[in-house]
Amino acid sequence: MIRTIVRAEKQQIKLDIPKEYIGKEIEITYIPLEEVNQERQPLSSKTMKDFWGILSDDTATKLHTHITKTRDEWERNI
């Protein structure tokens, strides 16, 4: 993966594609950095559904088990 930030001086930007990407579908996205920074949510507002499709099933199960166990610790009588 190649990710870079450039300052657009004109309406056109030249892209050099690495040889190993030739013949493959690649995604090209452009978005102003100030919009990216506005879209970021604080970590505390994220829920498990925000990670849907990002985590493997095994990792999601382990994370869910850990969260359940942690919540149960708060519910116990001390």
C-alpha positions in Angstrom: 0.0 0.0 0.0 1.2 3.5 -0.8 -0.2 6.5 0.9 1.0 10.0 0.5 -0.1 13.5 1.1 0.4 16.2 -1.6 -0.5 19.8 -2.0 -2.5 20.3 -5.2 -1.0 23.2 -7.2 -3.1 22.5 -10.3 -6.1 20.5 -11.2 -4.0 17.6 -12.4 -1.6 15.4 -10.4 0.7 12.8 -12.1 0.7 9.3 -10.5 3.4 6.8 -11.0 2.0 3.3 -10.5 4.5 0.6 -9.1 5.1 -2.3 -11.5 3.5 -4.8 -9.0 0.2 -2.8 -9.2 0.0 -3.1 -13.1 -3.0 -5.2 -14.1 -4.6 -4.9 -10.6 -7.6 -2.9 -9.5 -6.4 0.0 -7.3 -8.4 2.6 -5.4 -7.5 6.3 -5.8 -9.2 8.7 -3.4 -8.7 12.3 -2.8 -10.1 14.3 0.1 -8.9 17.5 1.8 -7.1 16.8 5.1 -9.3 19.2 7.0 -12.3 17.0 6.0 -10.5 13.9 7.2 -9.8 15.5 10.6 -13.5 16.6 11.0 -14.7 13.0 10.3 -12.6 11.4 13.0 -14.6 10.5 16.0 -13.3 10.4 19.5 -12.3 6.8 20.6 -14.9 6.8 23.4 -17.8 7.1 20.9 -16.9 4.0 19.0 -19.0 0.8 19.5 -18.5 -2.8 18.3 -20.5 -2.1 15.2 -17.9 0.4 14.1 -15.5 -2.5 13.7 -17.9 -4.8 11.7 -16.0 -6.3 8.8 -12.6 -5.0 10.0 -11.9 -7.7 12.6 -11.7 -11.4 11.9 -14.5 -13.5 13.4 -11.9 -15.0 15.8 -10.6 -11.6 17.0 -14.1 -10.3 17.3 -15.2 -13.2 19.5 -12.1 -12.8 21.7 -12.8 -9.1 22.0 -16.5 -9.6 22.8 -15.6 -12.2 25.5 -13.1 -9.9 27.1 -15.6 -7.0 27.1 -18.3 -9.2 28.7 -15.8 -10.5 31.3 -14.7 -6.9 32.1 -18.3 -5.7 32.5 -19.1 -8.7 34.7 -16.3 -7.6 37.0 -18.1 -4.3 37.6 -21.3 -6.1 38.5 -19.9 -8.3 41.2 -20.3 -7.6 44.9 -17.1 -6.6 46.7 
